[in-house]
Amino acid sequence: MPFTEAKEHAPGRLHAIFADPYSAFDNLVPERHLHLRVAVAALVGQPMADDRLLLRVIHGWENGYFEPADLKHSDHRIGSLDDLRDVATRYHRAFEAQAPLPRDTTSLLAGPLAAAIAAAEAAGQALDDETRTSPARWPAFERGLTLYTFFKVYHRLTYGEDDAYRSIHCETPDGPREIHEFHLEEGEFAVIAPAEGEAGDSVLLLHESQLMPVLQLLEEC
């Protein structure tokens, strides 16, 4: 099994800033708000200033369901908080009008999953129905652990998580990435950043319900 594709609780750039990032954002930590400002500046503010920040808004999963094909998203280049505010307004207006939410034609999970399964079978690997359809079984084939890792991130951002912070290292088609996942009382989001020394965009990933809370958090930071 390709277990080197991803590693949860892996050291990332916040480990170079905080002695213990996993406790830095706990509600009982006196310097919590300072820690948040520092983390937001490093993970969101700098790539936004460098025009390297992409906002990815996910939606489509609800009522506990998590079919890969039901997960939708839209990507938006973000050069300022005004750009983020515009996206939040667009989503709000669509919701109020009971219109379809913005969505891109590309697939975050279903398409890459089908491609990974096809590649595994073309290489001679036999996959049963449970391996195809159960996310926990995806690591049995190449790129499956990466897909399972992102599946868990999408699931936690949709349905919630108890841990305030999580750091993940993951190999992706765009190169190695750090995933910094936040579940805070102010809002829930993740930042997918190029690993140290790698080039590329950072992605601010969040569920559509978190657009306004995260915007407010960024404004306050």
C-alpha positions as CSV (number, residue, x, y, z in Angstrom):
1,M,0.0,0.0,0.0
2,P,1.3,3.5,-0.9
3,F,1.4,4.8,2.7
4,T,4.0,7.4,1.8
5,E,1.5,9.4,-0.2
6,A,0.2,11.2,3.0
7,K,1.0,11.5,6.6
8,E,-1.3,13.0,9.2
9,H,0.1,15.0,12.2
10,A,3.2,15.7,10.1
11,P,5.4,18.7,11.0
12,G,4.7,21.8,8.8
13,R,5.6,25.4,8.6
14,L,3.7,26.3,11.8
15,H,6.0,24.0,13.7
16,A,8.8,26.4,12.9
17,I,6.7,29.3,14.4
18,F,5.1,27.6,17.4
19,A,6.6,25.2,19.9
20,D,3.4,23.2,19.8
21,P,0.9,24.2,17.1
22,Y,-1.6,21.6,18.3
23,S,-2.2,23.5,21.5
24,A,-1.5,27.0,20.2
25,F,-5.2,27.6,19.2
26,D,-6.9,26.1,22.2
27,N,-9.5,28.4,23.8
28,L,-7.7,28.3,27.1
29,V,-4.3,29.6,25.7
30,P,-3.9,33.2,26.7
31,E,-2.0,34.1,23.5
32,R,-4.6,32.3,21.3
33,H,-5.6,35.4,19.3
34,L,-2.0,36.4,18.7
35,H,-1.3,32.9,17.5
36,L,-4.2,33.1,15.2
37,R,-3.0,36.4,13.7
38,V,0.5,35.0,13.2
39,A,-0.8,31.8,11.6
40,V,-3.3,33.6,9.3
41,A,-0.6,36.0,8.2
42,A,1.7,33.2,7.3
43,L,-0.8,30.9,5.6
44,V,-3.3,33.3,4.1
45,G,-2.0,36.8,4.2
46,Q,1.4,36.2,2.5
47,P,0.1,34.1,-0.5
48,M,-2.8,36.6,-0.9
49,A,-0.3,39.5,-1.1
50,D,1.8,37.5,-3.6
51,D,-1.3,36.7,-5.8
52,R,-0.8,33.0,-5.0
53,L,-4.1,32.4,-3.1
54,L,-7.0,30.4,-4.5
55,L,-10.3,30.2,-2.6
56,R,-12.0,26.8,-2.9
57,V,-15.5,26.6,-1.7
58,I,-17.0,23.1,-1.2
59,H,-20.7,22.1,-1.0
60,G,-23.1,19.3,-1.9
61,W,-22.7,17.0,1.0
62,E,-25.5,17.1,3.6
63,N,-27.4,15.1,6.1
64,G,-24.4,12.9,6.8
65,Y,-24.0,11.7,3.2
66,F,-20.6,11.8,1.5
67,E,-20.8,10.3,-2.0
68,P,-17.8,11.6,-4.0
69,A,-20.0,12.6,-7.0
70,D,-22.1,14.8,-4.8
71,L,-19.2,17.0,-3.6
72,K,-19.2,20.2,-5.6
73,H,-16.8,23.2,-5.5
74,S,-15.9,26.5,-7.0
75,D,-12.5,28.1,-7.2
76,H,-11.8,31.8,-7.1
77,R,-8.6,33.8,-7.3
78,I,-8.3,35.9,-4.2
79,G,-6.1,39.0,-4.2
80,S,-7.8,40.8,-1.3
81,L,-10.5,40.4,1.3
82,D,-12.8,42.3,-1.0
83,D,-12.5,39.4,-3.5
84,L,-13.5,37.0,-0.7
85,R,-16.4,39.2,0.3
86,D,-17.6,39.2,-3.3
87,V,-17.6,35.4,-3.4
88,A,-19.5,35.3,-0.1
89,T,-22.0,37.7,-1.4
90,R,-22.4,35.6,-4.6
91,Y,-23.1,32.5,-2.6
92,H,-25.5,34.3,-0.2
93,R,-27.5,35.7,-3.1
94,A,-27.7,32.2,-4.7
95,F,-28.9,30.7,-1.4
96,E,-31.5,33.4,-0.9
97,A,-32.8,33.0,-4.4
98,Q,-32.8,29.2,-4.0
99,A,-30.6,29.1,-7.1
100,P,-27.8,26.6,-7.7
101,L,-24.6,27.4,-5.9
102,P,-21.6,28.2,-8.0
103,R,-19.8,25.1,-9.1
104,D,-16.9,24.3,-11.4
105,T,-17.1,21.5,-13.9
106,T,-14.0,19.7,-12.6
107,S,-14.4,17.0,-9.8
108,L,-12.5,17.0,-6.6
109,L,-13.1,13.3,-5.8
110,A,-15.2,11.4,-8.2
111,G,-13.1,12.0,-11.3
112,P,-9.7,11.5,-9.7
113,L,-11.0,8.4,-7.9
114,A,-12.3,6.9,-11.2
115,A,-8.9,7.6,-12.8
116,A,-7.0,6.0,-10.0
117,I,-9.1,2.9,-10.0
118,A,-8.8,2.6,-13.8
119,A,-5.0,3.0,-13.5
120,A,-4.8,0.3,-10.8
121,E,-6.9,-2.1,-12.8
122,A,-4.9,-1.4,-16.0
123,A,-1.8,-2.3,-14.0
124,G,-3.4,-5.7,-13.1
125,Q,-4.7,-5.0,-9.7
126,A,-8.1,-6.5,-8.9
127,L,-10.4,-4.2,-6.9
128,D,-13.6,-5.4,-5.3
129,D,-16.7,-3.2,-4.9
130,E,-15.9,-2.5,-1.3
131,T,-12.4,-1.2,-2.2
132,R,-13.9,1.0,-4.9
133,T,-16.7,2.5,-2.8
134,S,-15.3,2.6,0.8
135,P,-13.0,5.5,1.3
136,A,-11.1,3.7,4.1
137,R,-10.2,1.1,1.5
138,W,-8.8,3.5,-1.1
139,P,-5.3,3.3,0.2
140,A,-5.1,-0.2,-1.3
141,F,-4.3,1.3,-4.7
142,E,-1.9,4.0,-5.9
143,R,-3.1,7.6,-5.2
144,G,-5.8,6.1,-3.0
145,L,-4.2,7.4,0.2
146,T,-4.0,10.9,-1.2
147,L,-7.7,10.7,-2.2
148,Y,-8.7,9.3,1.2
149,T,-6.7,12.0,3.0
150,F,-8.5,14.8,1.1
151,F,-11.8,12.9,1.6
152,K,-11.3,13.2,5.3
153,V,-10.5,16.9,5.1
154,Y,-13.6,17.6,3.1
155,H,-15.7,15.5,5.5
156,R,-14.3,17.3,8.6
157,L,-14.9,20.7,7.0
158,T,-18.4,19.8,6.1
159,Y,-19.5,18.0,9.3
160,G,-17.1,19.3,11.9
161,E,-14.2,18.2,14.0
162,D,-13.2,18.4,17.7
163,D,-9.4,19.1,17.2
164,A,-8.7,22.8,16.7
165,Y,-5.7,22.2,14.5
166,R,-4.3,19.4,12.3
167,S,-1.2,19.4,10.1
168,I,-0.9,16.9,7.2
169,H,1.7,16.3,4.5
170,C,0.3,14.9,1.3
171,E,1.7,14.2,-2.2
172,T,-0.6,15.6,-4.9
173,P,-0.5,15.8,-8.7
174,D,0.8,19.4,-8.2
175,G,3.6,18.3,-5.9
176,P,4.0,17.9,-2.1
177,R,1.6,19.9,-0.1
178,E,1.0,20.8,3.6
179,I,-2.6,20.8,4.7
180,H,-3.2,23.1,7.7
181,E,-6.7,22.4,9.0
182,F,-8.5,24.6,11.5
183,H,-11.7,24.0,13.5
184,L,-12.2,27.1,15.6
185,E,-15.1,28.8,17.3
186,E,-14.6,31.6,14.8
187,G,-14.7,29.4,11.7
188,E,-13.5,26.2,10.1
189,F,-11.2,26.1,7.1
190,A,-8.0,24.6,5.8
191,V,-5.0,25.9,3.9
192,I,-3.3,23.7,1.3
193,A,0.1,25.2,0.9
194,P,3.2,24.1,-1.2
195,A,5.6,22.2,1.0
196,E,8.7,24.2,2.1
197,G,10.8,24.9,-0.9
198,E,8.1,24.1,-3.4
199,A,6.4,26.6,-5.7
200,G,2.7,27.0,-6.5
201,D,-0.6,28.4,-5.2
202,S,-1.9,28.1,-1.8
203,V,-5.6,27.1,-1.5
204,L,-8.0,28.4,1.2
205,L,-10.5,25.6,1.5
206,L,-13.8,25.9,3.3
207,H,-17.4,24.8,3.2
208,E,-19.8,27.3,1.8
209,S,-21.4,27.8,5.3
210,Q,-18.1,29.1,6.5
211,L,-17.6,31.9,4.0
212,M,-18.9,34.7,6.3
213,P,-17.3,33.4,9.5
214,V,-13.9,33.0,7.9
215,L,-14.2,36.4,6.2
216,Q,-14.9,37.9,9.6
217,L,-11.9,36.0,11.1
218,L,-9.6,37.2,8.4
219,E,-10.8,40.8,8.8
220,E,-10.1,40.7,12.6
221,C,-6.7,39.2,12.0
